[in-house]
Each structure stands twice: as C-alpha cells, then as structure tokens.
Amino acid sequence: MIAGVLLVAGLAAGDSLPQVTLAQAIERATRLDPNYVRALGQVGTAEWARKSVRSSFVLPSLSLASDYTGYSVDIFNIGTGAPARTIVTARADARYDLFTGGRKLAEMRRVNAELDGARASEVQAQFLSALATEGDYYAVLGGRELLDVARDRLKRAQEQLVVARARVVSGAVVQTDSLQILLEVNRAQVALLQETARLEVARLQLGRRVGTRGAVDAAPIDSVLPDALPVTLSAAVALALEQGPEWRVARSNEQSTAAAIKSRTAAYFPQISLSANVTRFGDAFFPSGLARRNFAISAAFPIWDNFQREVAIDRARVAHDVARAARDDLERAAEVDVTEAYEAHRTALLTARYAEQGVRVAQETYRVQQARYRAGASTILDLLDAQTRLTEAEAELVQARYATRLALAGLEALIGQRFHDLGN
C-alpha cells in the first residue's frame, strides 16, 4: 500500500516536471559543457591567429607612443627652439618584414593546421557531449519503463496473493502458498521503491546536464528499434579515418608540428625588414613643433646564439615525432575502435530483438502457470518462477532497447556523423 501511494505521488510529480526532447537536451547540454566551451574558444583563438599571420604578409606593424617629461629647471626644447621645463614627444613607428627565411609561410601552414585541429576538437567535444546527454536521457526513459515493470510485478503479486489466500481458505493448498506470495509482494514493493529512487536521481542528473536546477523529465521517443546501420564495417572504418574528429585532430597536430620545424629553421636565414619613423617634438599635447622622419632598410644575419636555434629545432622535431607516432597509432587503432563500436551496436540490436521474443515467451509461460496453479495442476513455486522470469525479461528488454541507441551514439561519436534522427 505504501509503495502504491509513493508510486502515484512519483507519477504525479513526473507529470508536473519540465520536459525536454532529446534534440533540446543535446543542444542545451552542449552549450553548457565545459569541454565544448573550451573547444569553441580554441576555434576562436585559432581564427585570430590565422588573421594575424595573414595580415603580416601585406600590412606592416604600427605603433604610437608619446612622452611627457617635466624638469625642475628650464632646458632647451628642440621642438620649440626655446628653453622650457616641459618636453613632449610623439612617435609613430612602422615596420614590415621583407624576408624572414620562409618563417611567414611556415607560420601560415601551422596556424591553418591548428585551426583545422581546433574545429575537429569542437566537433569531437560536441559528439562526446551528445553521447553523455543521450546516456542521461535514456536513463530517464529507461527508468520510467523499469518503474512500469516494477509496478506490473507488484500488481501481479497482489493479484496472486488474493488467489492464494482464497485457495488456502478453501483448503486446496496449505498456508505456505499465501506466505510465499506475501514475500513476493514485499519484494515487489521494495523493487518499486528502488526504481522510484533511481528515476528521481536520473531526472535530477538530466536537469543538471541541461542547466536546470532540479529534476527534468525526458519526452518520449519512438520505441521502434533503429534498423541496421546504413554503412558496412569497412565503410565505417574508412569514414572514421577520413572525417572522424579524433583522427582529424591527430593529423592536424602532425601538420602543425611539421610547420613549426620549418618556422624554427628560418632562424638560420637572414632577416630583412623595412622601418619608418615620424617623431614630433614640442611642449604640449599634441606636440606641433619640430618633426623628424626616417626610413631604414635593415638586415640581420644570425651567426651564433649558443645553440639556442638547435635546441628550438630539436624540440620542434621531437614534438613532430610524437604527433606523427600518435597519428600512426590512431590510424592503426581505427579498425579496432570502430569494429568494437560497430559490433557493440549490432550485438545490442540483436539482444533487443531476442529480448522481445523473450518477453513474449515469458508472458505465455506465466499465463500457463497461472492457469495451472488456479486449476491445482502446478505449485506456487512454479508460478513464482514464471512471474520472476517475466519481470526479468521485461527489464532486459528495456535495458537492451536503450543500450542499442547508446551504442549507436558511441559509433557516431567515433565517425563524426549522425545516422539517426534526434527528433524535435
């Protein structure tokens, strides 16, 4: 009775909770995921880095500066040509690198690779956030269905208790039959309380995931199991290598570190630059006195820096070797990882199909045992065993259905492509 009251209260509370669809949950959770926010920020940083390198090809660097100096005695002011206690200067400097030994081109390749890697990291963070959100979403949906399974278990036990007591009163069976059923009623009530608690926790976790304080309910989704994957295993492996976020990041890291070596090597070449300066002197802002302009072409050829160039190049080469080894390892692991995710989905799908058959068999077995017990042709233990198997079969079907969907989401995170509709 207590469990029934708690169940009704729990269902009523669930009806009053805010509800989100799977697509809404993923969209909201992704925006709040710290890993995705970080990845999105890295994309912005990489885009600014590329703009900076691009501008260096056509635009000089510019700077403005001004000094205001006060003296305790009069001093000759070159700007006014007269003694003054205040001297103000204003300067404008421009500089353009004509030749950098290929450093600009290498930096362009490096920032392009880093931008590609940052965008791949953003996609990866988006899919990983979606995977975690789907896990929480399915936990709520599965929790609701498991609560229904527990409720049906309690209902069946209570119905059998009435039958058993009637048969005990009539003398058809001994009193232990009703005691056995009473124990099953008690166990069913405990199971119902446990499922109620799990569902409440799952709703709170979903609320946390989508940025809501308190519990959030999940909108129902199509109960039809997804069909077999639209790609073969070999095609899935090829897709992962071509567009999988993890592999894209690894390739971008390798390209970036290769360009860094070229950039460091530019230190062995002379550097040629153009510079211009305009300086104006006076005794107040903005100085309007004497102005001086200059233009210079400068060349610098590094000869010896105590092996600092060699150290920088060696560090860049080590970073490139590590990035290349990581990329090679990921490519070798592609078939393993994708096959594992692919087979996990296929196994989960078959498990769900078999679980559907198992529920039908368990329902028929329970119906037969129930009829046999009422006719006196079976024992209470046979009936309880059939009832337990039916409850287990129903729970396995619920778990298998959502395990199939979650396995599909895991494969999609590896490949970087969605194969199923998230709904509205």
C-alpha positions, 0 to 999 in steps of 0.5 A: 500500500505504501509503495502504491501511494509513493508510486502515484505521488512519483507519477504525479510529480513526473507529470508536473516536471519540465520536459525536454526532447532529446534534440533540446537536451543535446543542444542545451547540454552542449552549450553548457559543457565545459569541454565544448566551451573550451573547444569553441574558444580554441576555434576562436583563438585559432581564427585570430591567429590565422588573421594575424599571420595573414595580415603580416604578409601585406600590412606592416606593424604600427605603433604610437607612443608619446612622452611627457617629461617635466624638469625642475629647471628650464632646458632647451626644447628642440621642438620649440627652439626655446628653453622650457621645463616641459618636453613632449614627444610623439612617435609613430613607428612602422615596420614590415618584414621583407624576408624572414627565411620562409618563417611567414609561410611556415607560420601560415601552414601551422596556424591553418593546421591548428585551426583545422585541429581546433574545429575537429576538437569542437566537433569531437567535444560536441559528439562526446557531449551528445553521447553523455546527454543521450546516456542521461536521457535514456536513463530517464526513459529507461527508468520510467519503463523499469518503474512500469515493470516494477509496478506490473510485478507488484500488481501481479503479486497482489493479484496472486496473493488474493488467489492464494489466500482464497485457495488456502481458505478453501483448503486446496493448498496449505498456508505456505502458498499465501506466505510465499506470495506475501514475500513476493509482494514485499519484494515487489514493493521494495523493487518499486521503491528502488526504481522510484529512487533511481528515476528521481536521481536520473531526472535530477542528473538530466536537469543538471546536464541541461542547466536546470536546477532540479529534476527534468523529465525526458519526452518520449521517443519512438520505441521502434528499434533503429534498423541496421546501420546504413554503412558496412564495417569497412565503410565505417572504418574508412569514414572514421579515418577520413572525417572522424574528429579524433583522427582529424585532430591527430593529423592536424597536430602532425601538420602543425608540428611539421610547420613549426620545424620549418618556422624554427629553421628560418632562424638560420636565414637572414632577416630583412625588414623595412622601418619608418619613423615620424617623431614630433617634438614640442611642449604640449599635447599634441606636440606641433613643433619640430618633426623628424622622419626616417626610413631604414632598410635593415638586415640581420644575419644570425651567426651564433646564439649558443645553440639556442636555434638547435635546441628550438629545432630539436624540440620542434622535431621531437614534438613532430615525432610524437604527433606523427607516432600518435597519428600512426597509432590512431590510424592503426587503432581505427579498425579496432575502435570502430569494429568494437563500436560497430559490433557493440551496436549490432550485438545490442540490436540483436539482444533487443530483438531476442529480448522481445521474443523473450518477453513474449515467451515469458508472458505465455509461460506465466499465463500457463502457470497461472492457469495451472496453479488456479486449476491445482495442476502446478505449485506456487513455486512454479508460478513464482518462477514464471512471474520472476522470469517475466519481470526479468525479461521485461527489464532486459528488454528495456535495458537492451532497447536503450543500450542499442541507441547508446551504442549507436551514439558511441559509433557516431561519436567515433565517425563524426556523423549522425545516422539517426534522427534526434527528433524535435 
